[in-house]
């Protein structure tokens, strides 16, 4: 692994987050939902219901059926460069990545 990748992977580990108090988890999920609505809802359905505004953009509630959302940490931090053809490149800081992944995990339930 590249040094930056190793740092990000270590910083983005979810088990400590999952082991924390429920209130901290709920706040993280709320932060992630805000990030999703602010940055992603223009193209993706980011909630539990509804179609994506852009047909080729998968609804967030279905992402876990395609791959483990925990695996998105590195891509979110370094910049997602794939996805649907018109997807812009996004880069999030480690706290934002954890929040967005927590929100995506909450949609699995």
N, C-alpha and C positions, 0 to 999 in steps of 0.2 A: 504494500500500500504506500501511496505517497504520504509524506509527513502530514500535510493538511488533511488528507482523507482520514488518516488514523486519528487525528485530533477530533475531527468532526464526528466520526463514528463513536468514539468514546464519549464525547459531549452529548450526543444525541441518544444515548442508551435509554430505553424506556423503563426497565424494571424499577429503578429508584422512583421514578415518577408514579408508576402504578402502585408502589408500596406506600406512598405518602397518604396524608389524610384526605378524606373524600372531598372536603372543601377546597383543597388545593387542586385536586383533579377537576372539580367542577369549574373552577376559575380558569384553568388551562383550556378546558373544552370551550368555554365561553369566548376566550381570547381567540382560539382557533376558528370558531364560527364567525367572529367579527372579521378575521383575516380573509376567510373564504368569501364572505359576502362582499367585502370591499374589493378584493382582487380577482375573484374567480366567477362570481355570479353573472357577470355579463355574458358568459358562454356556457357555464355549467349549472345544472340544478345542484345547489349546495345543501338543500334541506332533505327531509325524509320523504317528501312528495314532489310531484311535478316533473315536467320534462325540461331538459336543458334548452335554453334559448337557441343555442347553436346545435343542430341535430347531431353533428359528429363529435361533440364534446360529451364524454360519458358523465352521467350523474355521479356525484360524489358518493352517494349511498351504495353504488355498485362497484366502486374501485376495489374493495376487498375481495370481490369475486374474481378479479383479474390477477391480483398479486398481493402479497402481504404489504399493507400500507406502511409498516415499519421500515420497509426497504426503500421508501421514498425519501428518507432523511437526507441522504447524501445528495440526491438530485435536487431537492428543494434548497439546500444550502449552496450548492455549486451552480445551480441554474438548470432548470428543466428546459431542454432543447428539443424534446420530442413531444409527442402528443398529437392532437388534431392539427391539420395543416396550418391553420391560422393562429395557433397558440403562441402568444408572446413569451419571451424568456423571463422567468421570475427567479429572484434570489432572495432568500429569507435568512435572517440571522438565526443562530441556534435556538434561542428562546421561541422565536416565531415558528420554527420548524417543529419543535416539540408541541407547541400549541395546535398547529394545524394537524399534526398526526394524531394528537389526542382527540380532536374533533372528528377526524375520519374514523378513528376507532369507535367513537361513540355512535356513529351511524351504523355500525355493524350489528348493534343490538336490536 
